[in-house]
Amino acid sequence: MKILAAVLLMVLCSTTMGEEKQKSAREQRCGTDTDCVTVKDATGGGQLLVDGLDLSDKKAGHTVATVEQRLPGWFGPKRPLDFHFDGELLNREVPLAMYDIKIADVIEMSSRKESEL
């Protein structure tokens, strides 16, 4: 019984420590306690932090479409937009977690016409 209690305590402590590390990383890199990504205008027009995201859920997490909806209309190139991560074109409806995007990773944004060139 004592062994079971000790194992349970170790599991709970390691889970709590892992959650604290993740929370600390969010606060340092995002400035909030939620997941975020940095959206960079591929034409050199600046970058913007988009927070309030869920980057852990590979089935129902936030998508590129979610990120685009949160961008102000004045930011970036003319719409429609394409988004890339590590050179890969992102599907608008696929959760960001499926692309292994992590907290504060940079997603590049460009006008669809620029992407086709």
C-alpha positions, 0 to 999 in steps of 0.5 A: 500500500505504501509503495502504491501511495509513493508511486501515485505521489511521484506521478502527480508531482511529475505531472504538476512539474511538467505543467509548471514548466509549460506554463512558465514557457508560455509566460516567457514566450507569449506573455500570457498563460495561453499558447501562442504563435508568431505570424510573420509577414513574408514580405517584411511587413512585420510580425504579430503574436497571436495568443489564446490558442490550443497547440496540444489538441491534434483533433480539435485544436486551433487551425490556421483559419483560427489564426487568420480570423484573429489577425487585424485587417491592416496587418500583412499582405492582401488577402487571400493568404497562405501560411507556411511553417518550415517551408510547408504550406499549411492547410487552413482546416488542419489543427496546428498541433498536427504540424508540430507547431510549438509555443511561439513558433513562427508561421510565415504569411504571404498573399496567395498570389505571392505564394504562386510565384 
